[in-house]
Amino acid sequence: MVLEDHPEITNFSIIDDTNEAISIIKGVKLDIVLIDINLRNISDEDGLLLAKRILTDIPDTKVVILTGHDLPVYKMEAKKIGARGFVNKNIEPNDLIKILMNINNGNTYFPDDEVLIEELTDSEKDVLQKLCNGYKRKDIAAMLYISERTVSNHIQCIFNKLKVNSAIEAITKGIQLGYVKPQ
């Protein structure tokens, strides 16, 4: 509704079937595809997965992620897949229009994070999630078919990257950054 009220927006469409998104985007010349990160009501995938599918199939598409989950990990993932912007839903409508116009003119928009993080590897994310779920090192090693020493190495790397000193701190920061989901 906000976008329809601005003269800069001449054509606006809503796609509510993510399975049809790529064929619709291919059939219509769009300047920008604005994707909500939360597609729970219409899809099993999130907006980042949909954006990745779109950008894999139509690489020149200007995709912007719109989110109420302004987590550094999501922003990092959006950058990694090739999105042109990452915008918090709480933005003022006029600011959103300015950002979208700027992106349409070839720029990107990823506001600076207050928290600088070094990205965790997939293995480190898996270990951190298992720690969050209450598993001990020995159990994690058995579940992942690795040695306890390797689990300990992963945990130490997690501590270093997240700049924490304990598993509790790592879990708390991992939740804040979007690496793990609490049970």
C-alpha positions, 0 to 999 in steps of 0.5 A: 500500500505504501508503494502504490502512493508514490508517483515514482512507482508506476507499476506494482505487483504482488506475487503470492505464489512462490512457485510461480515467482520465477516465471512471472518475473521472466514474463514481466520486465521488473525494475526491482523484486522486493522479497519479505524474508518471512514467507511463512504464510505462503511458502515452506521456504524463506525469502532468502531461499526464494531470492537465491532461486531467482538470482540463480535463474535470472542473475540480473534481477535486482532483489531487495530483501525486506525484513523484520528480522534484521539479523547480521547473519541474514544480511550477510546471507543476502549479500552472499547470494547477490541481493542488492539490498537488505531493508528493515520493515520499520523504515519510513516509507519515503526512506524506502522509496529513496533506497529502492530508487538508489538501488534501481540506479545501480547502487546497493543498500546494506546498512552497517552492522553495529556488530562485526562478526566473522562468519561461522562455517556450516560445521561450526553452525551445526555444533553451535546449534547442538550446544544450544539444544543441550548436547554435550561434546561427546554426544555432538561428536557421535552425532556428527561422526567426528572426534571429541577433539574436533568438536572442541576445535570447532567450539574454540573457533566459535568462541574466537569468532563470536568473541565469547568465553563460554558456551552460554555466551556463544549460544546467547550471541548465536541466537542474537546473530541468527545462527541458532534457533532456541528450542 
